[in-house]
């Protein structure tokens, strides 16, 4: 059983192990341990003391690093259920939550089972619908249009800026950009998102 660290409401839940992303394990300086050496594989860690939701969130969330600088020590452990762990990380990505879980926590409440094979339904791109489309000339191209997409399972909207005509004979060149309110919308001089 896995309990998401970011969204859990089980106040008394605690566990001796946590599942975190490889990127977070590298930030926590665990990549030199054999069990955490794979660059994109989830990492199972054990702390000196059991994790509860109060202590697990600073381990999981990079936004809390400055307020909670001292963490650990942690030991990366062998992960015998790699497929399920990868599925959990993918579900966290789809849900937009931190990829961190308490493993088999006590006092976690009722479990809702998800099979790793169910992931295909959650990541089905045919569930996306076009919410709106408009012509949007930009500095780089006057023949551009913006397309907003929605999913019934996701409250966020995703947009694509399409430049030129797409004929579907080959895959289009794509550039991904994560949202940056200060750089993209407000034009902050401290952010380099705009020129990128």
N, C-alpha and C positions, 0 to 999 in steps of 0.2 A: 504494500500500500504506500502511495506517495501523497504527501500533503503539500500543496503549493505554499511556499513561504510568504509570498506577497499577498495572497488573497484569503488565506485561512482565517477562520474565526474561532477555531477551537482553542480557547484560552489556556487550557491545561495540557495541550499537546507537547510532547518532548520526544527526542530521539537521540540515539548515540551516533547516528549517521545522517549525512546530507548528500544529496545529489546536486552537483553544480555543473555549469558548462566548462568546456575546456578553456575558453577565453578567461573566465573568472578564475579558474585554477591557475592559469599563467600569471594573472595579476596578483594572486596570493602567493606567488613564488613556489608553486607545487609542481611545475612542469619538469623539474629535475628528478622527480620520483617516477619510477617505471610505470606505475599504474595511472599516472597523469601525463604521460609523454605523448600520447596520440593527439595530434593537433586539433581534431574536430570531434573527438569522442567525449561523451559525458564522463564526469569524474565523481567517484564515490569517496567521500572524506569522512574521517572520524576526528572529533576534537578531543581535547583533554577532558572536557566536561560535556555532558549531554547538551544538545541544542534544544532550546525552546524557541517560540516565535520571536521573543524579544532579542535573543542572542543570534538567531539565524538571519534575521533581516540585514544587519550590518555585514555579515559574511556574504550575503547574496547580492546586495545592492551597491554598485559603485558610487552612487550619489551620496552614500553615507560614509564614504572612506575618510573624509577629512574630520568628521565628527567622531569617528571611531577608528583611529589609526592603528591601534594595536589589536591584532587578531591572531589566533592560533595558540599553540602550534597545532597543525593539522597533519594527519597521516592519510595519504591516498591509499585506497584499498582495492583489491581485485573486484571487478564487476562481473558477476556471473550471469547477469540478465541484461546484456548490452542492447538487444533489440527493443526491449521494453523501455530502457533508459533513453534510447534515441527517440522513441515514440513520445515519451513524456516531454523531452526537450522540444520536439516539433509541435506538440500541442501547446506548450507554453508560448512558442513563437507565434502560432496562429492566434492564440488568445491575447497576445500583447502583454504578457506578464513576465516577470523575471524568471529565467530558467533555473530555478532552485527549488528543491523539495526536501522535506523531512522524510526519511525512509522508515517505514513501519513504526510510526509514532504511536505512543500510548495516549489514551484519552483523546483521540482524534475525531470521534463521532462516527457517524454512518459513512460507509464507503460507497462510491459510485464507480462501478467497474467499467473500464474502457479497454478494449482489445487493440493491440497495435495494428491489426489489420483494418480497424475502423478509420485509420488516418486518411485513407483515400477519400472518404466521404467529406471529411473536414477540409481537405486541401483541393477539392474539386473546383477548378477555375470556371467551369461552365455555370456555377452558381452565381457568378458575378453578372450584374446587369448594368447596362449603361444608364446612368441617372440623367445625364445631360451632356450635350455636345455644343460647342460654339466656335466660331471663327475667332482666332486670337492672334493677330499679327504681333510678332516679337522682334526685338532688335536683330536677331540672327536670321530671321526668315519671315517674310510677310505672308507666306501661304501656310501658316500654321493654324492648328485648331487644338482646343483643349477638350478632353473627354474625361468626365468624372464617372467612376464606377462605384457600385455598392454591392454588399453581400448581405443576405438575410441574417447571417450569423455574426456580423461584425458591424459595429456602429460607426466605424471610421470610414471616411471616403478616401478613395485613392484616385489620383489624376494622372493622365498621360498627356504630354504635349506632343502632338503628332506634327511632324514637319514634312511637307510634300505629300505626294500621293503614294499610298501603299497598295501594291498589286498582289500581295500574298504569294509571289513566285519564290521568294526567299525570306528567311527570317529577318526582321528589321534590326537595325543597330539600336541598342537600348542602353540608356544611362540611368542608373538608379540613384535616387537622391532621398535621403531621409529628411523628415520635416525639421526645419529650423526657423522658428518664428522670428527671432531677432534678426537673423541675417536675410532671410527671404522676404519677409513682409515689412519689417521696420527699417531695413537697410543699415543695420548696425555696423559701425566702423571696426568693431572688435571681432567681427565674424567674417570668415573668408568664404562662406557658402555662396554668396552672390556671384563673385567672379568665377567660381569653379563651374 
